[in-house]
Structures are given as C-alpha cells and as structure tokens.
Amino acid sequence: MPESPAVETAVQRWQFKIAAVGDVEPTLEQLADYMNDKQRQAFRDKLQRYVQKPDRDLILAVNGAQILGLVCVLHQAEFPPALARQKGHHLRDYACGTQLLVQPSFRRRGIGASLHSHAESWARKRGLAGFWVITHRMADWYERNFGYNRIARIEAKGVRKTILAKKF
C-alpha cells in the first residue's frame, strides 16, 4: 500500500505506512526500549502477526526512518470473555484497535490522534459498521476526541479496562 500524504504540525512531520515484515525489528527497537525481555518477545510476536495476516494491519507513523508511533487494527477481534454476549453481538461488524502506541518523546503532538483517525479510515474503507477499543487509561480521550461511547467495564489480568465503541 502506498504511503499516505504527510501530516504536519508546528512541531513534527510524519507519514503513515502499512508495515511489512522488514519493519518489525526497527519498530521493536524504536518503541520497546522500556520493555523487559518477556514483554519485548510478546510485542515482537504481535507485530509479526499484524504484518503477516490478511485480516489486520500494523500502521506506522514515520518520519523518514524514524518510527514515531503505531496502531494495530483488526477486521474482527475476539471479544473479551468478560464482555456479555449481547454487547459483543453489537460489535460484530466493527473493526478493533488492539494497540495505540506513540514514542514517549513524541507524545502530545497529534500523532496518536492521527494514527487513530487513520485506523478508523482503514475500517471505513473495508465497509465495517464501526470501531471498538479496550483501554485502561484513555477512555476519556476516546470519548472527547472521537465520540466513542463506553459500553462495558471489564477486568483482564487484574487490570480494570473500559470497552468503547463508535458506530460510523
């Protein structure tokens, strides 16, 4: 997929890129320096799945060779076991954002918001009805900036998380 037009702010310039296999190690090196070995391996495995499977993409925000952030998007994710069947059914034709990560030194510059907007466009181009995310810290951000609605609170691995959704 060709790179998208550049996005500019007063501070930074970046482009979006659909990652390929060769982008996994540079992404890991530039975005996972705070992770321990076990976390880095799990992150590497996830990135590799997102560049190899046809139902998902790893979208990067890049400035030249520098990777500023990423968003992982999936055509249809499995619903968390804690999500009630009736609420999960509501999300059947929705894409899912499974990770949004911006390099700490580049946060608060609009990169995360532009990555998420690009992920929503990814879903719209595939004819999906909406988009859903799970977060443990950013629920207010999704509501305020993108019009998401809270649909459930769950606990996963001892962490309270919020599931939010938006119909297109």
PATIKOL-101239 format. One record per residue (C-alpha): z, y, x. Coordinates in Angstrom, 3 decimals. Last residue first. Example, Ala and Ser with C-alpha at 12.3 -4.5 7.8 and 13.67 -1.06 7.14 Angstrom:
BEGIN
{w = 7.140	v = -1.060	u = 13.670}
{w = 7.800	v = -4.500	u = 12.300}
END
This chain:
BEGIN
{w = 11.697	v = 5.083	u = -19.867}
{w = 15.028	v = 3.457	u = -20.730}
{w = 17.816	v = 4.128	u = -18.248}
{w = 20.585	v = 1.765	u = -17.264}
{w = 23.994	v = 1.824	u = -15.602}
{w = 26.258	v = -1.025	u = -14.517}
{w = 29.556	v = 0.127	u = -13.066}
{w = 31.469	v = -1.775	u = -10.416}
{w = 35.093	v = -2.734	u = -9.805}
{w = 35.382	v = -4.601	u = -6.484}
{w = 37.278	v = -7.899	u = -6.077}
{w = 34.169	v = -9.923	u = -5.333}
{w = 32.498	v = -8.567	u = -8.473}
{w = 34.447	v = -6.837	u = -11.223}
{w = 32.463	v = -5.486	u = -14.125}
{w = 32.115	v = -2.242	u = -16.054}
{w = 29.341	v = -2.034	u = -18.627}
{w = 26.552	v = 0.053	u = -20.167}
{w = 26.911	v = 3.410	u = -18.450}
{w = 23.926	v = 5.586	u = -19.293}
{w = 21.475	v = 6.979	u = -16.773}
{w = 20.015	v = 10.495	u = -17.084}
{w = 18.670	v = 10.764	u = -13.542}
{w = 20.686	v = 13.413	u = -11.707}
{w = 23.944	v = 13.585	u = -13.658}
{w = 24.154	v = 9.971	u = -14.819}
{w = 23.019	v = 8.445	u = -11.523}
{w = 25.385	v = 10.718	u = -9.560}
{w = 28.325	v = 9.963	u = -11.885}
{w = 27.839	v = 6.231	u = -11.317}
{w = 27.794	v = 6.591	u = -7.505}
{w = 30.873	v = 4.733	u = -6.245}
{w = 30.877	v = 1.072	u = -7.316}
{w = 27.247	v = 0.806	u = -8.256}
{w = 25.037	v = -1.534	u = -10.258}
{w = 21.571	v = -0.330	u = -11.192}
{w = 19.135	v = -0.503	u = -14.100}
{w = 15.568	v = 0.686	u = -14.720}
{w = 13.390	v = 0.982	u = -17.797}
{w = 10.719	v = -0.528	u = -20.020}
{w = 8.556	v = -2.002	u = -17.266}
{w = 4.815	v = -1.333	u = -17.165}
{w = 4.424	v = -2.109	u = -13.470}
{w = 3.569	v = 1.505	u = -12.661}
{w = 6.778	v = 2.514	u = -14.484}
{w = 8.875	v = 0.292	u = -12.216}
{w = 7.448	v = 1.749	u = -8.969}
{w = 7.877	v = 5.234	u = -10.467}
{w = 11.594	v = 4.436	u = -10.942}
{w = 11.777	v = 3.355	u = -7.303}
{w = 10.111	v = 6.626	u = -6.218}
{w = 12.723	v = 8.570	u = -8.178}
{w = 15.426	v = 6.542	u = -6.394}
{w = 13.939	v = 7.288	u = -2.997}
{w = 13.637	v = 10.994	u = -3.884}
{w = 17.285	v = 11.112	u = -4.935}
{w = 18.417	v = 9.309	u = -1.783}
{w = 16.364	v = 11.616	u = 0.464}
{w = 17.497	v = 14.839	u = -1.203}
{w = 19.156	v = 16.344	u = 1.878}
{w = 22.761	v = 15.369	u = 1.139}
{w = 22.624	v = 12.411	u = 3.550}
{w = 20.563	v = 12.466	u = 6.737}
{w = 23.330	v = 11.829	u = 9.315}
{w = 24.660	v = 8.957	u = 7.181}
{w = 21.317	v = 7.068	u = 7.115}
{w = 20.473	v = 6.700	u = 3.436}
{w = 20.972	v = 3.488	u = 1.480}
{w = 20.006	v = 2.541	u = -2.052}
{w = 20.361	v = -1.135	u = -2.891}
{w = 19.626	v = -3.506	u = -5.756}
{w = 17.553	v = -1.226	u = -7.922}
{w = 16.606	v = -3.284	u = -10.945}
{w = 13.459	v = -3.224	u = -13.032}
{w = 13.894	v = -3.420	u = -16.796}
{w = 12.134	v = -5.739	u = -19.233}
{w = 15.181	v = -7.950	u = -19.909}
{w = 17.791	v = -5.158	u = -19.817}
{w = 18.956	v = -5.344	u = -23.457}
{w = 19.343	v = -9.126	u = -23.066}
{w = 21.951	v = -8.482	u = -20.386}
{w = 23.987	v = -6.407	u = -22.833}
{w = 23.948	v = -9.167	u = -25.464}
{w = 24.744	v = -11.837	u = -22.899}
{w = 27.838	v = -10.009	u = -21.639}
{w = 27.707	v = -8.993	u = -17.993}
{w = 30.331	v = -10.859	u = -15.947}
{w = 27.768	v = -13.362	u = -14.675}
{w = 25.812	v = -10.490	u = -13.099}
{w = 22.287	v = -10.331	u = -14.489}
{w = 19.504	v = -11.885	u = -12.487}
{w = 17.055	v = -9.262	u = -11.307}
{w = 13.656	v = -8.563	u = -12.834}
{w = 10.940	v = -6.602	u = -11.026}
{w = 13.172	v = -5.921	u = -8.033}
{w = 13.586	v = -2.722	u = -6.083}
{w = 15.331	v = -2.169	u = -2.745}
{w = 15.738	v = 1.471	u = -1.713}
{w = 15.696	v = 2.695	u = 1.837}
{w = 16.756	v = 5.506	u = 4.118}
{w = 15.876	v = 7.780	u = 7.026}
{w = 13.790	v = 5.367	u = 9.075}
{w = 12.488	v = 7.157	u = 12.166}
{w = 9.098	v = 6.003	u = 13.433}
{w = 7.336	v = 9.045	u = 11.961}
{w = 9.693	v = 10.475	u = 9.360}
{w = 10.363	v = 7.581	u = 7.035}
{w = 11.783	v = 6.923	u = 3.569}
{w = 11.473	v = 3.167	u = 3.120}
{w = 10.712	v = 1.114	u = 0.023}
{w = 11.623	v = -2.577	u = 0.134}
{w = 9.677	v = -4.275	u = -2.601}
{w = 10.144	v = -6.971	u = -5.205}
{w = 8.355	v = -9.565	u = -7.353}
{w = 5.893	v = -10.619	u = -4.624}
{w = 8.494	v = -11.995	u = -2.188}
{w = 8.125	v = -11.377	u = 1.557}
{w = 9.259	v = -7.795	u = 2.223}
{w = 12.270	v = -7.963	u = -0.091}
{w = 13.335	v = -11.401	u = 1.115}
{w = 13.292	v = -10.208	u = 4.744}
{w = 15.417	v = -7.179	u = 3.865}
{w = 18.000	v = -9.427	u = 2.183}
{w = 18.181	v = -11.812	u = 5.147}
{w = 18.577	v = -8.883	u = 7.572}
{w = 21.403	v = -7.456	u = 5.391}
{w = 23.183	v = -10.835	u = 5.369}
{w = 22.774	v = -11.050	u = 9.153}
{w = 24.048	v = -7.494	u = 9.640}
{w = 27.074	v = -8.174	u = 7.410}
{w = 28.024	v = -11.257	u = 9.456}
{w = 27.551	v = -9.411	u = 12.764}
{w = 29.628	v = -6.374	u = 11.725}
{w = 27.945	v = -3.393	u = 10.088}
{w = 28.226	v = 0.245	u = 11.245}
{w = 24.897	v = 0.125	u = 13.131}
{w = 23.053	v = -1.024	u = 10.015}
{w = 20.504	v = 1.705	u = 9.260}
{w = 18.461	v = 2.215	u = 12.425}
{w = 18.603	v = -1.265	u = 13.927}
{w = 18.189	v = -3.058	u = 10.603}
{w = 15.259	v = -0.886	u = 9.630}
{w = 13.648	v = -1.448	u = 13.042}
{w = 14.170	v = -5.220	u = 12.602}
{w = 12.735	v = -5.396	u = 9.057}
{w = 9.694	v = -3.148	u = 9.536}
{w = 7.472	v = -5.832	u = 11.058}
{w = 7.754	v = -7.935	u = 7.889}
{w = 6.277	v = -5.096	u = 5.813}
{w = 7.986	v = -2.122	u = 4.181}
{w = 6.426	v = -0.102	u = 1.389}
{w = 6.392	v = 3.398	u = 2.862}
{w = 7.582	v = 6.700	u = 1.512}
{w = 7.139	v = 9.895	u = 3.510}
{w = 9.589	v = 12.325	u = 5.056}
{w = 10.136	v = 15.965	u = 6.001}
{w = 13.575	v = 17.424	u = 6.636}
{w = 15.733	v = 20.543	u = 6.435}
{w = 14.023	v = 23.037	u = 4.128}
{w = 12.799	v = 20.134	u = 2.044}
{w = 9.509	v = 18.305	u = 2.185}
{w = 8.123	v = 15.160	u = 0.620}
{w = 5.027	v = 13.806	u = 2.291}
{w = 2.294	v = 12.220	u = 0.215}
{w = 2.631	v = 8.473	u = -0.273}
{w = 1.852	v = 5.871	u = 2.344}
{w = -0.866	v = 3.399	u = 1.482}
{w = 0.000	v = 0.000	u = 0.000}
END
